[in-house]
Amino acid sequence: MPEINILVVDDENEIADLVEIYLVSDGYNVKKASSAEDGLKILEDEEIHLVLLDIMMPGMDGIQMCRKIRETSNVPIIMLSAKSADLDKIMGLGPGADDYVTKPFNPLELTARVKSQLRRYTQLNPNNQAAVTDINEIHIRGLTVNKDNHKVTIDGEEIRLTPIEFDILYLLSSNPGKVFSTDEIFEKVWNEKVYEANNTVMVHIRRLRGKMKEDQRQDKIISTVWGVGYKIEK
């Protein structure tokens, strides 16, 4: 397995040490930081493939650090927090996080989510791929989605998406006219079964629409089918 570096940012050393034990046993390299400031320094100095980020930290908190990371990087971010209310999940995902795990968590569940995000990032991120010659593109009403180089443009303007956002957009655009429920989107994109209602998909759809400037378009690309789900029409 190629060398994978995971950054764990948590001011609770016991939790960071526990996470490290499980990740190292799965063959990952682990870098630890007890503050957001130290974590950002590690991100500057080293190649990091995924960030596990605690929300509640003194000084710069995890939400602020997540926003800072997203200014320059699409590296997968999994937020960790003792808060479990839907509002807290929305706050955690809103700044650009890819997933959210509530403390106390099952370490095996955490490592499964880490593997899922890494698989998506390493397989679909254009920075991790060799050049391709066969271009696989979808064109829908000014939207161009290129699966091979992970590039998305709207009316000729490139937009920068996280791997999760790209997966959702590719799922909808590659099945024009088909309506996907939020549960179907979650299971296909996250590759996990849905066991309880959550707002994860809706948060990512809202963030995706914002990047696509859907509020400025009269002819929306992503349509909401009320009470059912989402679709993209040709």
ABEGO torsion letter per residue (X at the ends): XBBBBBBBBBABAAAAAAAAAAAAAAGBBBBBBABAAAAAAAAAABBBABBBBBABBBEBBAAAAAAAAAAABABBBBBBBABABAAAAAAAAAAGBABBBBOBBBAAAAAAAAAAAAAAAAAABAAABBBBABBBBBBBGGBBBBAAAGBBBBGGBBBBBBAAAAAAAAAAAABBGBBBBAAAAAAAAAGBBBABBBAAAAAAAAAAAAAAGAAABABBABBBBBGAEBBBBX
